[in-house]
Amino acid sequence: MSDGNFIDPRERQTQIGRAEIEQKLRQTMADGALSSGWIIGGPKGAGKATLAYRIARGLLDPGALKDDRSFDASKTSQGVNLIANAAHPDLFILEREWDEKKSKYKTEISVDSVRELISFMNRTAAFAGARVAIVDTADDLNRNGANALLKILEEPPKNSVILLLSSTPGRLLATIRSRCKTIELRPVVDELVADLVQSETNVNKDDARTIAAHAGGRPGYALTLAMEEGAIAINLAHEFLRASAAGDASSKVAVTLASKAGEQHWPIFTETVLSGLVDAARKGARGNRVDGPLSGADPASLIAGWRALSDVTGRGAALNLDKAQILHAMSYDLRAALREGA
């Protein structure tokens, strides 16, 4: 595992690949035209929370900002430090609550939690400035909670901003979407992601590139992979796909993943295998070149393989089957699917 330390979005001082977005937002702020409701959309690990906290710093402590083009702020600022320590009186974070009885987070954000946000937004700001709320994530709102949030988006208090994070903005209530401006976080180029991974972890250059290529332009996800020895799991997945495409069974992969040490690699391994099949099928269907172990495979057979392996891994997890058994079934089903499409 990497010796790097994961930096919480509240504390992160920099963000890669979002300079254009920040410059436009700073100009909007300077023009006094900042909307009260914003949806920050993008897949998990794209940097939604990091951007939200950076915007919050700019709104709650504008004097700490270093320039007029970004949300880079002084580390010594009182407001910046209060945000980093989750102690700023004018910042409200709405997220799933911890269930003490079940020792896990609740599955959704309730209407009662949203009412707390509404009460907060209607109070006078402690520092006589803005009040900011971050909803992390809006995807977790239940129906009543979403409807309650809509009310304050329709009639927002003066000098208040609500930042809604969402991995699937299109699934939010249409009425919520219509009351908000949307920022879509697009993939960051692999080179920047690889540089970030190298600068914040101890992985080598080759592994950083492997991780960046797999992360799909998501800096946060790339860092998670690096912290969890993602390069090993990714390489195992590529070897599995290569062996299956060649009609072989990879004993190396089976031995590694079936061991106790292989437990930490399993989630990334399966995700890489499944996403690899989908990505190859999508490229093939569009007539684009498919490189790597799945080169030349029929898109329909790749989708059939994805369905079979999704079923196998799902049933294996539900039944708590031995990893070697699951891997054997995965290999058999994928080889069968690829043969049928040959």
N, C-alpha and C positions, 0 to 999 in steps of 0.2 A: 504493500500500500504506500502511496506517496506520503511524504512527510509534510506536505503543504497543508495550510490551514484554510478552510473554507471561510470566506468573508461574507458575513451577513449583508443582505441588501441595504439594511439601515446604515451600515458602516462603510459600505464600499464607496471610495472616493472617485473612482473613474469608471467609465463604461465605453466599450469599444463598438464601433460601427453605427453609432446613433448621433453623430455630430450634426447631420443635416436636420434631423428631427428637433434636436435641442435648439438649433439656431432659429428655426421657424417658430418654436414656442416662445423663445426669448423675444423675438420681434412682436409676436402677438401680445405678450405681456407689456412690452413697451408701448404698444398702440392702445392699451387698455381694453383689448377686445377678447380677453381670455374667457372661454365658455365656463359655465359652472359645472358642467358634467362632461367627463372624458372617459372613453373606453380605450384601454391599452390592450390591444389584441396580439396574440402570438402564441406559438406552442410552448409547452413546458420547457423551461431552461433558456428562453429567448432573451430574458432580461427585463421582463415586465415590472417586477417588483423593484429592481434596481432603478429603472427609469422613474417609477412613481415616487420613490423616496428622494431622488434627485430633484424632481419637480417640487416636492413638498419643501425641501430645503430652500429652494428659490422663492417660494411663496411666503414661507414663514420667517425666513431670515435673509431677505434680499441684499442686505448690506454685506453679507459674507461671500457673495458671489465674486469671483475673480475677474470676470470679463462680461461683455454683453452678448456673447455668442453661445454660451454653454451654461450648465448648472454646476460647473466646478466651483467648489466652495472651500473656504479656509477651515482647516481642521480645528483651529483654536476658537472658532466662533461658539458662543453659548448655545445658539439655536441648533447648530449642527451637532453639537455634543448631546443636547437633550434628545434629539431625534435618534441618534445612534444608541442611546441608552433607554429608548422607549419611554421617555419621560416628558416629552413636550406636551404642555397642557392644551395646545391648540391643534393637536394631531390625533385623530381617532382611527384606529385600525379595526376594521370589521372582518372577522375570519371565523372559521369553525371553532367552537369551544371544546375544551378538553373534558371528556367524560370520566370523572374520578372513579365511578363504579366499574366501568369497563376498561379503564386504563388505556383509552385511545381517543382520538378526536371524533367528534360527532360527524355524521355523514352529511349534514347540511347546516346552513346558516338560518336560524329561526327568525320569525317575525319579531320576537322580543328583542333580539340582538339589534335588528334594524331600528326598532323604536329607540334604543339607546343612542344609536347614531343620530337619529332625528333630533332627540333631545339635546345632544351635544352641539349640533349644527345651529340650533336656535339660541344657544347661549352667547353671551358677550365674550369676545376673544380675550384671553388672559393678557396678551401682549399688545392689545389694541390694533391687531393686524388681521390677517386672514385666518380662517378656520379651514382645515383640510381633513378629508376623510379618504382612506384607502380601503377599498373593498377587495379582499384577497381570499378567494376569487368570487366574482359575480356568478360564476358557473355553479357555485355551491348554494346559492340562494334557493329556498323553497318557494313555492308559488305565492304564499302569503307574504313572505319576506320581500319578494320581487315587487309585488304590488304596493307594499308599504314604501319601498325605496322610490318607486315611481312618483309618489306624491311630492317628495321633497325635490326631486329632479324637475318636476313641473313648476314648482314655486320655490326656488332656492333662496335661502336667506342672502342678504347682501354680503359681498366679500367672502364667499364660501366656494370651495371647489371639492368635488367628489371624483376620485379616480377609481374607475372600475377595471380590475384586471380580469382578463378572460382568455382562455385557450380556444374557445369556440364562440366568438361574438355573434355569429349568425343564429345561435340557439337562444340568445337572450330575448326577452320580450321585445317585440317590435316597437312597442311604445317607449321602452327604455332606450332602445337604439336611436329612436327619432329625437330624443331629448339630449343626446350626447354627441360630441365630436369624437371621431375614431382615429386612433393612431395604430397603424399596423406595423409590427416589428418584423421586418423581412430578414432572411438569412444573412448572417455576416460572412464575409469571404473566409475561406479556410485558412489562408495565411495569417490573418489577424487572430483567428481563434487559436491556431497552433502557437503563435507567439504568446498569447495570454496564458495558455496551459503551461508553457515552458517557464514563464515568469513567475507563476504562482504555485507551481508544484515542482517536484524533482524528477519528472519523467524526462527521458532523453528526447532529442530532436525527432528521431524516427517515430517513436511512440506518440509524440505530440501531434505529428502529421496524421498518423493513423486515426487517432482519436478525433481530430478536427474533421477529417473526411467523413467519419461516421456520424458526427454530431449534427450534421445537416444545418450548419450555420447558427447553432444554438450555443452561445458561450457558456451559459450556466450548466447546460447538460454536459458539455465537454469537460468542465471542471469536475463535475460529479463522476464522470467516467475515469478521469485521471486519479481522483482520490480513491477510487475503488479498483484500481489496477485494470481499468477498462480495456487497455491495449491488449492484454492477455486474452480476455474474453472475446474481443473482436477478432483477433487472429485465430482463435479456436473456432469461431463461427465460420470464418472464411475457409479454414481447413475442412470443416464439416461439409460445407457446400461444394468444395472442390472434389472431395472424396465421393459424395453422393452423385454429383454430375458425372463422375468417371465410373460409376457403378460399383464403387468400393465402400467398405465400412472403415472409418478412421479409428483405429485402436488408440491412437495418441489422444484424441479428443475424449474418448470414453474413459480412459484411465484418469485423465486430468479432472474431468467434471464429476466422476463418480467418487473421487476422494473427498475427504473432509475439507481440504483447502479449496476444493472446487465449488463449494456452496456459494461463496461470494461472487463467483463468475457466472453462475447459472442465469440470473435474471437478464444480465446484459447479453449473454450468449444467445438466449432464446429470442430476445428482442432484435438482435442483430440478424439472426437467421431469418426471422419473419419479415423484417423490414427489407432485407436484401432480396427476398423473393418478390415482394410487392414492387420495389423500385425497378428490378430487372423486367418484370412483366409490363410495367408502365412504359419504360423506355422502348421495349420491343414492340408494344402495341402502337407506339407513335412512330415507329420506323427508325428510331435512333439506335446507335450502336451500343451494345451491351458488352462491357469489358468484364474481365475476371472469370471466376469459375462457372458462371451461368451463361457465358457467351454462347450464342447459337440456340439457346433453349426456346421452345415455343411458349409465347405468353400465356396461352390457355393452360398449358401443363404447369407453368409456374404458379398460376392462381390456384389450380387444383392442389398443388403441393402446399401452398400457403394454407388453404382450408384444412387439409389433412393434418398439417403440423400444428395449426392453431387448436384443433380438436384434441390432438394427442397431448400437447402441453397443458391444456386446460383440464382434461380428465386426470392427467398425472398429478397435477397440483391438488385437485379436489380429493383424490384418493391417496395422496401422499405416497406415491409410488417411488421406488428406487430410481435414482437418476440414470443408472445404467440401463434399466428397463425402458425408461422414457426415450433415452437416446437411441436405443436399438429400434424402437418403434418409429421414431422420427426418421431415421436413416432408411428403413425399409419403405415407409410410405412415400418419402420424397423420391427415392429411386424408382418406385413403381409409377409415380406421377410423371416423372421425366421420361421414362421408357414409353409410356402411352402416347406422349406427345412427339416422340422421335419419328 
